[in-house]
Every structure is written in C-alpha cells, then in structure tokens.
Amino acid sequence: MVYTKKSPALFIIGVIMLAIWYAAGNGMLDGYMEHLAAGKKYKYGAELTSIPMYFGILSVVIGAWQWFGSHREGSWDYYSSTVAGGMFILLIAMLVRWFIAPEIAVISMSMGKVGDTGKYIHKLLGLNYVVMGILTGIVIVNVFKVPEWAKNGVRLSRLGLKTGVILLGTLYSAAELKNLGGLSIIMIGFFVLGSVGMVLWMGAKRNIPNSMGGVLSAGMGVCGVSATVASAPVVQAKSVEIAYTIGTILLWGVGCMFIFPIIGNLLGMSHVQFGAWAGTGILNSAQVAGAALAYQPDGIETLKVAEIFNITRVLVLPIIVLWLAVWYVRREESVTETVNVGRVIFEKFPVFVLGFILLFALSTTGMFAPANHYKGKYFDNTKTKLLSPEQAQVLNSEANKVQVAERQEALQRLLSNGKIMSIDDDTTIRGLINAKVMSKDANKILKKAHKSVRHTAKKIKAFREWITWLFAFGLVGLGMQITVSSMKQAGGQPAVIGGVVGLTKAVLSLVVVMLIVGETV
Amino acid sequence: MENNFERGSALSIFGSDRREDFMALVFALIIAFGVYFTY
C-alpha cells in the first residue's frame, strides 16, 4: 500500500504558513494584532515571526515532492506521508492559538465581567487555546471529515502528547516539595488517593471500561488536562474517554468556582480555611485560582494557600500514574490464568512514564534551573539594583499605612538593605502590593523591587513553549479522533461517577478543613 | 475510530505502544538536550 497522496495540500499548507510569517514580519498584521491584544501587548508576536517560517519551508519542500514526485511502497513512503497530516494539525493549532482563541477573548471581554467573580466569561469557562483546539478538531472530524491525505498524520497526535508529558518532568523539582506545608501533603495525599480509589471502585461496580475508570480517576483525583493526558496512554484510554473526563472536570470545576465562595462566605471561613478547601475540593487549577480570587479579590492570602494545596496535588501526579499503570496491567491480565505480574508489568509498563521521572530527576539536580525555582521562576538578590534614596523616601513616608506586622517587618528589611532579602519577604511584599494600602507610586517601587529579585529560568521558559506546542498539536489531533457516534457509545456513566466523587470530595474536604485547619497552616 | 491502515493502529503510526513510548522518549531527550545547550 502506498500511503503518500499525490495532492497539493501539504504544499498549500506551507504557502499559508509562509504567508502568515511574511505578513507578520512586514507589519501587515499589526492592526489585527493590536485588536487581539485588547489594549495590552500581543503575546505571540515572536512566535508569528519564527515558527511559521521553519514549518512553512519544510512543508513547501516536502509538499512539492509529494505532489510531483513518484512514490513507492515502503517505510520511507509510510513515515513521510504522515507529514501532511501533522502539518495540517499544526496549522490549525497555530490559527487557534494566535487568532481564534484571542478573538474569543476579545469578544468575551467586550461583554464585561461576570458578577462578583471579577473574571471574564472566557476565563471562567476555560476557553483557552487548548480547549478551542480540541473543539476545532471535533468540528473538523464531525462536520467536514478528515481529508484522505491527512488521515495517516492525524495518528501522530498521541506521540506529541507523550513527548509533552515526558518534558513536563522538567517543570518540577524536589526542592518545591520541601517548601510545601506538611498539612497540605497529608490532606492532598488523603483526598487524591481517596478520589482515585473511589472512582476506580465505582467504575468497577458500574461496569465501565478499565480505561475509562483509569483516566477519570486521575482527572478527578489530581487535576485538569495534564493529569488526564498523562494517565491516558497508561490505561490505553480512547479519545472519547479523554474527552468525557475533561468535560466532567471542567463542568464540575466551573460549578464549584461559583458555589464555593458563596458557601465560604455563609460559613465565615478564614482565608486559610477557604484556600485549603478550594485547593483540595476544586478539580481544576484555573478554577482553584478563580474561586480563591473571587473569595478574596483584594489580597493574595487565600490564593497563596489554595496554590500550595493545588501544587501539592499536581506533584502527586507521577505517583498516581505509576499506581494506574500497575492497576491497569493487573486488571487487564486478571482474566487470564496464572499471570506473572512482574513480567507483565515489565513488558507493558509505559516507558514514557520513566521518561517523565528521568527528566524530573534531571530537573531536581538543578540542570535546567536553580533548584529552588517555582514554575521556572527563582529568587536571587545577588545582582539586584538597590533602592535609590528617593525611592526609599517615598516608601518611608508611607510606612505608617501598613498595619499588618509581618508586612511592616518585610518593608523595614527592604528599606534598611535596599533590596528584598528573602523569598518569604518577597511573598509578603507581593501581598502588600495586592492589598493596595499604599499609593500608586509606592506600589510601583515595590513592584520594581519584587521584579529585580525574581528571575525567569530561560531553559524552563523554553521547555514550557515546547510543551505548549506539543500539547496543542496532540490535543487538536485528539479532537479529530472524537466522533459523535463514539460519544454516544460511551454513555452517561462518567458524568454520574464524576458528580458523586466530586461532591463527596468537596463535602468531606469542607468538614476536614473546618475541623482541623485554623487561621494558619 | 476505524483502522484503515496496514501498519500501526487507529490511534498510532507505530506497531506497539512501547515503540511509540521510545520514540517519544527519544524526541523528548533531543529537545531537552537541545534546550540545555542552546539556552
């Protein structure tokens, strides 16, 4: 069978990419970018003037060969024929990320913020380029069908996701674990493992496929798209099962984001209590932050606590993936007689999980960023420019406005040393900035002092960009494998299980928080 | 998704998950070392 189609499609895709690159590089898109940026700086300018050029040239060259060349059966024909589908997915990911998702955001912002949440509807619904990419893939396969020349390449999406998951390991470091509170580790450990166990148990009772139960348990137990995607290949989840899991998490997360702050206010919860509850009970990272900010819009104390819990939860991901790998292998093999579990695990254990752990280990050595980095940012005040006498005078004159003792002390240390002296002081100063108790000029000086001790690790930033594109590529391709008929086959069981487990987790975590969490963690 | 391919499966161009995993690992390591030496 000859897989390469004599079609101009790949060549045309390359021309479109080069046209985007040329138009962006020569200022032809400046007006449109300004419109999409909605008063801010357009985020993707650098990407627009580089990425389409590399892939455009590649597509034009291979596309011309596919269109005019002669093709014979063999491995070269098989693998090179995937380029057309791969570039098709990539072009869609580019259009969604650079133009469609920002356009949706502009429309959403023109409609104003939603109620007391202080957020726009696209933020609340998580309508970012990832979700839009999956939706676009679903629309293409169900409305227009995947073209013949692209079908082989669409099967590259899972390879892209696996590569992205392995690279995710670079974003974590063991040093982060040490900084997390003991309570968050115990609570998250209990609730993550409890949720995973409960979904697996309910799944078995309700006879849903192991792959569906496995991927849903990771999504409900840990959080969001990353956990779902990371666990999907381990339990061999189908595209429709991944879509169901993401849908259940997002639906539940959006509901919690609105309801949690109302309950928190009714119960008169402290910032620490609410942060601990939101970080444990809400499933998705974006909505954890949304609920915490909705509860305390004028400070970051709630958000800080919620994020500690949320990060702890994400860090449990490798353990859950390992558990699911062993669980799935044992369960799938349990129907056969006298199975050697060790051998089966050795044969079937997903190598990409080991890749994730390998890169996590490399990251922990400080190879890609200082070991104390958090999300690629780290504290370093050794080469910091000191406060000028004028700046110190402005801060000194307003020091009496600061009422909280911890903030007063951090501010005094900043004034006497001319720079922020520790990561804890930096966090406190950020809280002071967000509380807006000082004048705009004073806040500007504080922001400058904060920025001068916070550095972004270039390697981590580069990894994040790679991961972003690999996930965008993989998820658009994933969307192209989700058909309406396969959704119907899956039935409503995931939503039922997700609802029961989500509600149980929210209620139980509320009880635990109210009983054991006080004003401080 | 119906499998219309002689090689691989409906979801992957590779014949086995393990081969796909190894390819993903190879790509990830190439990217990781590329980033390490470039930045």
Interface residues (C-beta under 8 A of the other chain):
Chain A: M1 Y78 Y79 T82 K151 N152 R155 L156 R158 L159 K162 T163 V165 I166 L167 T170 P233 Q236 K238 S239 K348 P350 V351 F352 L354 G355 L359 L362 M367 F368 K458 K459 A462 F463 W466 Q481 T483 S486
Chain B: M1 N4 F5 E6 R7 G8 S9 A10 L11 S12 I13 F14 D17 R18 E20 D21 F22 M23 A24 L25 F27 A28 L29 I31 A32 V35 Y36 T38 Y39
